[in-house]
């Protein structure tokens, strides 16, 4: 979970595309004050800082307690603020907040193992009802204690905002009743409430913030009500059993087709439920746009087909589709194309998406491709990637978290590799192969990767077409190619090494298929019938 949160935060900075996994709020509750940057002091069970005569608690360091009361003063100054994470991983049965506290950091109580949070009656900013923390006027539900033993909870009438992180990790709850009048459900509000099996969103709700129901594994279906007009990304991320997201017919912003979410006019594809078990899905004709994170976390989906009408998709649309093997494109589409299930621009100058469920160990990018867009190879399982001379640009995060990647061959000396173009845990076994003084060499050295001259790249011991490495190109090689093609077509590993795959891709189009086998057989026939010394397979292809 930590890795994912850090990674998505980096994506926000670099792309427009990703944001952090919801583990808490981004806005604070209460009266805004100056949170300290002064040195930290310890007194009793609390660490704190002092600024402008006011104390901010930064950490509770006491042992697990039945009852803990936040002190009114520390260091002789009033305690006016509780900072983010101050009570993280603390085991406290009952926590009491005094009258002096005017500010509570948005993640102050993230992962606080508490049964009740109480507030003294004279606090001017906060209140509590039955051990649940609210704003003073009770219009904002701030925090439901994670270890409260209730299995059901009815939010009081009058609440208009369910704050970020409010019910996070409340695994005891099986149902929460939300009253009409609630306007927004905050970021990560119900993250990992794994036992909630049904959730009714009232018509008054207009906003679902990102990650609102992240990890709610008990949900199998949900309906977006009349009023919802704004829905953040990752709202239902990791809801692994959520098979249908229906939309009220009266909703003016969204609609659904068989439980899949679209814009009202159905030109935008917005959300495919992560709990669906279908292996293939064809996007309906008329859809022009695929939104951010639209297919994220769809673990069962293997094949997606683009219609003629589709013109644009967000780079994170297929993130965490770990079984996705093919993205096919209708022949009539004027913007996109595919080569054996790998997505390209129509003119094949841009490589757009290499499905992360593919199990090939090596991939040769087709000649003519000039650019690899951001996120194109995200989470791929490849060991080796070979660029043609034509590739001159690699976008941000193009190869993010390709943790198996061992070698990248880059013949273009002037290639531009954007920051984080190759982003994964640094590993000395990742080596760039290029020319001395090239941009590839500079990038490798600046980012801690290995570099070797392109002539030092391990080459196949055999020639093109000699897939079984017996120093001959014949029908046996064609048979190996056909077997590999059958495995690849069904989403399995080809069984060939990187060297053998390079030999098998006879026509150099970046894939191993029946065409390569046919060329091998044609060459074998030529060798058997020629009276002179046969030319190499490479030269044979140039003249035939």
C-alpha positions as CSV (number, residue, x, y, z in Angstrom):
1,X,0.0,0.0,0.0
2,X,2.9,2.4,0.8
3,X,4.5,1.7,-2.6
4,X,1.2,2.5,-4.4
5,X,0.6,5.7,-2.5
6,X,4.1,7.0,-3.2
7,X,3.9,6.0,-6.8
8,X,0.6,7.6,-7.5
9,X,1.8,10.8,-5.9
10,X,4.8,10.9,-8.2
11,X,2.4,10.4,-11.2
12,X,0.4,13.4,-10.1
13,X,3.5,15.6,-10.3
14,X,4.6,14.2,-13.6
15,X,1.6,13.5,-15.7
16,X,-1.9,14.7,-14.9
17,X,-2.7,11.1,-14.6
18,X,-2.1,9.6,-11.2
19,X,-2.7,10.6,-7.7
20,X,-2.0,9.1,-4.3
21,X,-4.0,6.1,-3.1
22,X,-6.5,7.4,-0.6
23,X,-5.3,6.9,3.0
24,X,-6.5,10.2,4.4
25,X,-7.7,13.7,3.8
26,X,-6.0,16.7,2.2
27,X,-7.9,19.4,4.0
28,X,-7.8,20.0,7.7
29,X,-10.7,20.4,10.1
30,X,-11.3,23.4,12.4
31,X,-9.9,26.9,12.6
32,X,-6.8,27.4,10.4
33,X,-3.7,28.2,12.5
34,X,0.0,28.3,11.9
35,X,1.3,24.8,12.3
36,X,4.8,24.8,13.8
37,X,8.1,24.4,12.1
38,X,10.0,24.8,15.4
39,X,12.0,22.0,17.0
40,X,10.1,19.1,18.5
41,X,9.9,18.8,22.3
42,X,8.8,15.8,24.5
43,X,6.7,16.0,27.6
44,X,5.1,13.0,29.2
45,X,3.5,10.9,26.5
46,X,3.4,13.6,23.8
47,X,5.8,15.2,21.3
48,X,5.0,18.7,20.3
49,X,6.1,22.0,18.8
50,X,5.5,25.5,19.9
51,X,5.0,28.5,17.7
52,X,3.5,31.9,18.4
53,X,2.6,30.8,21.9
54,X,0.5,27.8,20.7
55,X,1.3,24.1,21.0
56,X,0.8,21.5,18.2
57,X,0.9,17.9,19.2
58,X,3.0,16.0,16.6
59,X,3.0,12.5,18.2
60,X,1.5,10.4,21.0
61,X,4.3,8.1,22.3
62,X,2.5,6.5,25.3
63,X,1.7,2.8,25.6
64,X,-1.6,1.4,24.7
65,X,-4.2,2.9,27.1
66,X,-7.8,2.4,28.0
67,X,-8.3,6.2,28.3
68,X,-6.2,9.1,27.0
69,X,-7.1,12.8,27.3
70,X,-5.2,15.3,25.2
71,X,-3.8,17.9,27.7
72,X,-5.0,21.5,27.6
73,X,-1.4,22.7,27.8
74,X,2.1,21.5,27.1
75,X,5.3,23.4,27.8
76,X,3.1,26.1,29.4
77,X,1.3,26.9,26.2
78,X,-2.3,26.0,25.2
79,X,-2.6,22.9,23.0
80,X,-4.5,24.3,19.9
81,X,-3.6,21.7,17.2
82,X,-3.2,18.0,16.6
83,X,-1.0,17.4,13.6
84,X,-1.3,14.7,10.9
85,X,-0.4,11.2,12.0
86,X,-0.1,12.3,15.6
87,X,-2.1,9.2,16.8
88,X,-1.2,6.8,14.0
89,X,-0.9,3.1,15.1
90,X,-1.9,4.0,18.6
91,X,-4.1,1.6,20.6
92,X,-6.4,3.8,22.7
93,X,-9.9,2.7,23.8
94,X,-11.3,6.2,24.5
95,X,-9.6,9.5,23.4
96,X,-10.8,12.8,24.7
97,X,-10.1,16.2,23.0
98,X,-10.1,19.2,25.3
99,X,-11.6,22.7,24.8
100,X,-8.4,24.3,23.6
101,X,-8.0,22.3,20.4
102,X,-9.1,24.3,17.4
103,X,-7.4,22.4,14.6
104,X,-7.1,18.7,13.8
105,X,-4.9,17.6,10.9
106,X,-6.7,15.7,8.2
107,X,-4.8,12.5,8.9
108,X,-4.3,13.0,12.6
109,X,-6.4,9.9,13.4
110,X,-5.4,7.7,10.4
111,X,-4.9,4.2,11.7
112,X,-5.8,5.2,15.3
113,X,-7.2,2.0,16.9
114,X,-9.8,3.6,19.1
115,X,-13.3,2.7,20.2
116,X,-14.5,6.2,21.0
117,X,-13.4,9.8,20.3
118,X,-14.9,12.2,22.8
119,X,-14.8,16.1,22.9
120,X,-15.3,18.2,26.0
121,X,-18.6,20.2,25.8
122,X,-16.9,23.6,25.9
123,X,-14.8,23.0,22.8
124,X,-15.8,25.7,20.2
125,X,-14.8,23.8,17.1
126,X,-15.6,20.1,17.6
127,X,-18.2,17.8,19.1
128,X,-18.9,14.1,19.5
129,X,-22.0,12.0,19.4
130,X,-21.8,8.4,20.7
131,X,-18.0,8.5,20.4
132,X,-18.0,9.8,16.8
133,X,-16.2,13.0,16.0
134,X,-18.1,15.9,14.3
135,X,-17.7,19.5,13.7
136,X,-19.2,21.8,16.4
137,X,-22.4,22.3,14.4
138,X,-22.5,18.6,13.5
139,X,-22.7,19.3,9.8
140,X,-19.4,17.5,9.2
141,X,-18.8,13.9,10.2
142,X,-15.0,13.9,10.8
143,X,-14.0,10.5,12.2
144,X,-15.8,7.3,13.1
145,X,-13.4,5.3,15.4
146,X,-11.8,2.4,13.6
147,X,-12.4,-0.1,16.4
148,X,-15.9,0.8,17.4
149,X,-17.8,-2.5,17.8
150,X,-21.1,-1.5,16.1
151,X,-21.9,-3.5,13.0
152,X,-24.3,-0.8,11.7
153,X,-24.4,2.9,12.0
154,X,-26.9,5.6,11.0
155,X,-25.4,9.0,10.3
156,X,-27.4,11.7,12.1
157,X,-29.7,14.0,10.2
158,X,-28.1,17.4,9.5
159,X,-24.8,16.1,8.4
160,X,-23.9,17.5,4.9
161,X,-20.3,16.3,4.6
162,X,-18.7,12.9,5.3
163,X,-15.1,14.0,5.6
164,X,-12.0,12.4,4.1
165,X,-10.9,9.2,5.8
166,X,-14.0,9.4,8.1
167,X,-14.8,5.6,8.1
168,X,-11.4,4.3,7.0
169,X,-10.7,0.7,7.9
170,X,-13.9,0.3,9.9
171,X,-14.1,-3.5,9.2
172,X,-16.7,-4.1,11.9
173,X,-19.4,-2.2,10.0
174,X,-21.7,-4.1,7.7
175,X,-24.0,-1.2,6.9
176,X,-24.0,2.6,7.0
177,X,-27.2,4.6,6.5
178,X,-26.6,8.0,4.9
179,X,-29.4,10.5,5.4
180,X,-30.8,12.7,2.7
181,X,-29.0,16.1,3.0
182,X,-25.5,14.8,2.7
183,X,-23.8,16.6,-0.2
184,X,-20.4,15.0,-0.5
185,X,-18.6,11.8,0.4
186,X,-14.9,12.6,0.9
187,X,-11.6,11.2,-0.2
188,X,-11.1,7.7,1.2
189,X,-14.1,8.1,3.3
190,X,-14.9,4.4,3.4
191,X,-11.5,3.0,2.4
192,X,-11.3,-0.7,3.3
193,X,-14.7,-1.0,4.9
194,X,-14.5,-4.6,3.7
195,X,-17.7,-5.9,5.3
196,X,-20.1,-3.3,4.0
197,X,-22.3,-5.3,1.5
198,X,-24.8,-2.6,0.5
199,X,-24.5,1.1,0.3
200,X,-27.4,3.4,-0.7
201,X,-26.3,6.9,-1.9
202,X,-29.0,9.4,-1.2
203,X,-30.2,11.7,-4.0
204,X,-28.7,14.8,-2.2
205,X,-25.1,13.6,-2.8
206,X,-23.5,15.6,-5.6
207,X,-19.8,14.6,-5.1
208,X,-17.9,11.4,-4.6
209,X,-14.3,12.2,-4.0
210,X,-11.4,10.0,-5.2
211,X,-11.1,6.7,-3.4
212,X,-14.3,7.1,-1.5
213,X,-15.0,3.3,-1.5
214,X,-11.5,2.1,-2.1
215,X,-11.2,-1.6,-1.1
216,X,-14.8,-2.1,-0.2
217,X,-14.7,-5.8,-1.0
218,X,-18.2,-6.6,0.2
219,X,-19.9,-4.5,-2.5
220,X,-21.3,-6.4,-5.4
221,X,-23.3,-3.6,-6.9
222,X,-24.1,0.1,-6.3
223,X,-26.3,2.8,-7.8
224,X,-25.1,6.3,-8.5
225,X,-28.1,8.4,-7.4
226,X,-29.9,11.3,-9.1
227,X,-27.7,14.1,-7.8
228,X,-24.2,12.9,-8.4
229,X,-22.5,15.3,-10.8
230,X,-18.8,14.9,-9.9
231,X,-16.9,11.6,-9.3
232,X,-13.2,11.5,-8.6
233,X,-11.0,8.8,-9.9
234,X,-10.4,5.5,-8.1
235,X,-13.7,5.8,-6.3
236,X,-14.2,2.0,-6.5
237,X,-10.6,0.9,-6.8
238,X,-9.9,-2.6,-5.4
239,X,-13.7,-3.3,-5.0
240,X,-12.8,-6.7,-6.3
241,X,-16.4,-8.1,-6.2
242,X,-18.2,-5.0,-7.6
243,X,-19.7,-6.3,-10.8
244,X,-22.3,-3.6,-11.6
245,X,-22.4,0.2,-11.1
246,X,-25.8,1.3,-12.1
247,X,-26.9,4.9,-12.6
248,X,-30.3,6.5,-11.9
249,X,-32.1,7.4,-15.1
250,X,-32.6,10.9,-13.6
251,X,-28.9,11.5,-13.2
252,X,-27.9,14.3,-15.5
253,X,-24.2,13.7,-15.6
254,X,-23.8,9.9,-15.9
255,X,-25.5,6.8,-17.4
256,X,-24.8,3.1,-17.6
257,X,-25.0,0.3,-20.1
258,X,-25.4,-3.0,-18.4
259,X,-23.7,-1.8,-15.2
260,X,-20.8,0.0,-16.9
261,X,-20.5,3.8,-16.4
262,X,-20.6,6.3,-19.2
263,X,-21.2,10.0,-19.6
264,X,-24.9,10.9,-20.0
265,X,-24.6,11.1,-23.8
266,X,-22.5,7.9,-23.8
267,X,-19.6,9.5,-25.7
268,X,-17.3,9.1,-22.7
269,X,-16.4,5.7,-21.3
270,X,-15.8,6.3,-17.6
271,X,-15.7,3.2,-15.4
272,X,-15.7,-0.6,-15.9
273,X,-16.5,-2.3,-12.6
274,X,-13.4,-4.1,-11.2
275,X,-15.3,-7.1,-10.0
276,X,-16.5,-8.2,-13.5
277,X,-15.4,-11.7,-14.6
278,X,-15.7,-11.3,-18.4
279,X,-12.5,-11.9,-20.3
280,X,-13.4,-9.7,-23.2
281,X,-15.1,-6.3,-23.6
282,X,-16.0,-4.3,-26.8
283,X,-16.4,-0.6,-26.2
284,X,-19.7,0.5,-27.8
285,X,-19.5,2.4,-31.0
286,X,-20.2,6.1,-30.4
287,X,-17.8,6.3,-27.5
288,X,-15.1,8.9,-28.3
289,X,-13.1,9.1,-25.1
290,X,-11.9,6.7,-22.4
291,X,-11.4,8.4,-19.1
292,X,-8.7,8.3,-16.4
293,X,-8.5,5.0,-14.6
294,X,-11.5,3.7,-16.6
295,X,-10.5,0.0,-16.5
296,X,-8.2,0.1,-13.5
297,X,-7.9,-3.0,-11.4
298,X,-10.0,-5.1,-13.8
299,X,-8.0,-8.3,-13.0
300,X,-10.1,-10.7,-15.2
301,X,-10.2,-8.7,-18.4
302,X,-7.9,-10.1,-21.2
303,X,-9.2,-8.4,-24.4
304,X,-10.5,-4.9,-25.1
305,X,-11.7,-3.8,-28.5
306,X,-11.8,-0.1,-29.6
307,X,-14.7,0.9,-31.8
308,X,-14.5,3.1,-35.0
309,X,-15.6,6.2,-33.0
310,X,-12.9,6.2,-30.3
311,X,-10.5,9.2,-30.6
312,X,-8.8,9.6,-27.2
313,X,-7.9,7.7,-24.1
314,X,-6.2,8.7,-20.8
315,X,-2.8,7.1,-20.1
316,X,-3.9,5.4,-16.9
317,X,-7.1,3.9,-18.4
318,X,-5.7,0.4,-18.2
319,X,-3.7,0.7,-15.0
320,X,-3.5,-2.5,-13.0
321,X,-5.3,-4.6,-15.7
322,X,-2.8,-7.4,-14.9
323,X,-4.5,-9.9,-17.2
324,X,-4.9,-7.7,-20.2
325,X,-3.3,-9.3,-23.2
326,X,-4.7,-7.5,-26.2
327,X,-6.1,-4.1,-27.1
328,X,-7.7,-4.6,-30.5
329,X,-8.8,-1.8,-32.8
330,X,-11.7,-1.8,-35.3
331,X,-10.4,-1.5,-38.9
332,X,-12.6,1.6,-39.4
333,X,-10.9,3.6,-36.6
334,X,-9.0,6.6,-38.0
335,X,-7.0,7.4,-34.9
336,X,-5.7,4.1,-33.5
337,X,-4.4,0.7,-34.8
338,X,-3.0,-2.4,-33.3
339,X,-0.3,-4.9,-34.2
340,X,-1.1,-8.2,-32.7
341,X,-2.9,-6.6,-29.8
342,X,-0.3,-3.9,-29.0
343,X,-1.8,-0.4,-29.4
344,X,-0.4,2.2,-31.8
345,X,-1.4,5.4,-33.5
346,X,-3.1,4.9,-36.9
347,X,0.1,5.6,-38.8
348,X,2.1,3.5,-36.3
349,X,4.6,6.2,-35.4
350,X,3.5,6.2,-31.8
351,X,3.4,3.2,-29.5
352,X,0.5,3.8,-27.1
353,X,0.0,0.8,-24.9
354,X,1.7,-2.6,-24.4
355,X,-0.9,-4.6,-22.4
356,X,0.6,-5.5,-19.1
357,X,-0.9,-9.0,-19.0
358,X,1.4,-10.2,-21.9
359,X,4.0,-12.7,-20.8
360,X,6.5,-12.3,-23.6
361,X,10.0,-11.9,-22.3
362,X,11.3,-9.9,-25.2
363,X,9.8,-7.3,-27.5
364,X,11.2,-5.6,-30.6
365,X,9.5,-2.3,-31.3
366,X,8.5,-2.1,-35.0
367,X,10.6,0.0,-37.2
368,X,8.9,3.3,-38.0
369,X,7.8,4.0,-34.5
370,X,9.1,7.4,-33.4
371,X,7.6,7.9,-29.9
372,X,6.6,5.9,-26.9
373,X,4.0,7.7,-25.0
374,X,3.7,8.1,-21.2
375,X,2.6,4.8,-19.4
376,X,2.9,2.8,-22.6
377,X,4.7,-0.2,-21.0
378,X,3.5,0.3,-17.4
379,X,3.8,-2.8,-15.3
380,X,4.9,-4.9,-18.3
381,X,6.6,-8.3,-17.6
382,X,9.3,-7.9,-20.3
383,X,13.0,-8.7,-19.7
384,X,14.3,-7.2,-22.9
385,X,13.2,-4.4,-25.2
386,X,14.8,-3.5,-28.5
387,X,14.3,-0.1,-30.0
388,X,14.6,0.6,-33.7
389,X,16.7,3.5,-34.9
390,X,13.4,5.4,-35.6
391,X,12.5,5.8,-31.9
392,X,13.6,9.3,-30.8
393,X,11.3,10.0,-27.8
394,X,10.3,8.1,-24.6
395,X,7.6,9.8,-22.6
396,X,7.3,10.2,-18.8
397,X,6.8,6.9,-17.0
398,X,6.7,5.0,-20.3
399,X,8.3,2.0,-18.6
400,X,7.1,2.5,-15.0
401,X,7.5,-0.5,-12.7
402,X,8.7,-2.9,-15.3
403,X,10.6,-4.6,-12.6
404,X,11.7,-7.6,-14.8
405,X,13.4,-5.4,-17.3
406,X,17.1,-6.3,-17.7
407,X,18.1,-4.8,-21.0
408,X,17.1,-1.9,-23.3
409,X,18.8,-1.5,-26.7
410,X,18.7,2.1,-28.0
411,X,20.5,2.7,-31.4
412,X,19.3,6.3,-31.8
413,X,22.1,8.5,-30.3
414,X,19.9,11.5,-29.9
415,X,16.9,9.9,-28.3
416,X,15.1,12.0,-25.7
417,X,14.1,10.1,-22.6
418,X,11.9,12.1,-20.3
419,X,12.3,12.2,-16.6
420,X,11.1,8.9,-15.1
421,X,10.9,7.4,-18.6
422,X,12.2,4.3,-17.0
423,X,10.9,4.2,-13.4
424,X,11.3,1.2,-11.2
425,X,13.4,0.2,-8.2
426,X,17.0,0.8,-9.3
427,X,18.7,-2.5,-10.1
428,X,22.2,-2.8,-11.5
429,X,20.9,-5.6,-13.8
430,X,19.0,-3.1,-15.9
431,X,21.4,-2.2,-18.6
432,X,21.0,0.3,-21.5
433,X,22.9,-0.7,-24.7
434,X,23.8,2.2,-27.0
435,X,26.7,4.1,-28.5
436,X,29.4,6.0,-26.7
437,X,28.4,9.6,-26.0
438,X,24.8,8.9,-26.8
439,X,21.8,10.3,-24.9
440,X,21.1,6.7,-23.8
441,X,24.5,6.5,-22.1
442,X,23.9,9.9,-20.4
443,X,20.4,8.8,-19.2
444,X,21.7,5.5,-17.8
445,X,24.6,7.0,-15.9
446,X,22.5,9.9,-14.5
447,X,19.8,7.5,-13.2
448,X,22.0,4.7,-11.8
449,X,21.5,2.2,-14.5
450,X,24.1,0.1,-16.3
451,X,25.4,1.0,-19.7
452,X,27.2,-1.0,-22.4
453,X,28.1,-0.4,-26.0
454,X,25.6,-1.7,-28.4
455,X,28.2,-4.1,-29.9
456,X,28.4,-5.8,-26.5
457,X,24.7,-6.6,-26.6
458,X,24.3,-10.4,-26.2
459,X,23.5,-11.5,-29.8
460,X,21.7,-14.7,-30.8
461,X,24.3,-17.4,-31.4
462,X,22.5,-18.5,-34.5
463,X,21.4,-16.5,-37.6
464,X,17.9,-15.1,-38.4
465,X,15.4,-17.9,-38.7
466,X,17.5,-20.5,-36.9
467,X,15.2,-20.6,-33.9
468,X,16.3,-23.9,-32.5
469,X,19.9,-22.9,-32.8
470,X,21.1,-26.0,-34.8
471,X,22.9,-23.9,-37.4
472,X,20.3,-24.5,-40.0
473,X,17.1,-22.8,-41.1
474,X,14.5,-25.4,-41.9
475,X,11.1,-26.8,-41.3
476,X,11.9,-27.6,-37.7
477,X,12.4,-23.9,-37.0
478,X,9.1,-23.1,-38.7
479,X,7.4,-25.6,-36.4
480,X,9.0,-24.0,-33.3
481,X,7.7,-20.6,-34.5
482,X,4.1,-21.9,-35.0
483,X,4.2,-23.5,-31.5
484,X,5.3,-20.2,-30.0
485,X,2.7,-18.3,-31.9
486,X,-0.1,-20.6,-30.6
487,X,1.1,-20.0,-27.0
488,X,1.4,-16.2,-27.5
489,X,-2.1,-16.0,-29.0
490,X,-3.6,-17.6,-25.9
491,X,-1.8,-15.3,-23.5
492,X,0.9,-17.8,-22.5
493,X,4.7,-17.5,-22.4
494,X,6.2,-18.4,-25.8
495,X,8.8,-20.7,-24.2
496,X,11.5,-19.0,-26.2
497,X,14.5,-17.1,-24.9
498,X,15.1,-13.5,-25.9
499,X,17.7,-14.7,-28.4
500,X,15.3,-17.2,-30.0
501,X,12.5,-14.6,-30.2
502,X,14.9,-12.3,-32.1
503,X,15.6,-15.1,-34.5
504,X,12.0,-16.0,-34.9
505,X,10.8,-12.5,-35.8
506,X,11.9,-12.9,-39.4
507,X,10.1,-10.0,-40.9
508,X,11.1,-7.7,-38.0
509,X,7.6,-6.5,-37.2
510,X,8.0,-7.0,-33.5
511,X,5.9,-10.1,-33.2
512,X,6.3,-13.9,-33.8
513,X,3.5,-15.3,-35.9
514,X,2.5,-17.5,-38.8
515,X,4.0,-15.0,-41.3
516,X,7.5,-15.7,-39.8
517,X,6.9,-19.4,-40.1
518,X,5.9,-19.1,-43.7
519,X,9.0,-17.0,-44.6
520,X,11.2,-19.7,-42.9
521,X,9.5,-22.4,-45.0
522,X,9.9,-20.4,-48.2
523,X,13.6,-19.9,-47.5
524,X,14.0,-23.6,-46.6
525,X,12.4,-24.5,-50.0
526,X,14.8,-22.1,-51.7
527,X,17.9,-23.7,-50.0
528,X,16.8,-27.2,-50.9
529,X,16.4,-26.3,-54.6
530,X,19.2,-23.8,-55.3
531,X,22.2,-25.2,-57.3
532,X,24.7,-22.6,-56.0
533,X,25.6,-21.4,-52.6
534,X,22.4,-20.1,-51.0
535,X,22.2,-16.5,-49.8
536,X,21.4,-15.7,-46.2
537,X,17.8,-15.5,-45.1
538,X,18.2,-11.7,-44.8
539,X,19.4,-11.4,-48.4
540,X,16.7,-13.8,-49.6
541,X,14.0,-11.6,-48.1
542,X,15.4,-8.6,-49.9
543,X,15.1,-10.2,-53.3
544,X,11.8,-12.2,-52.9
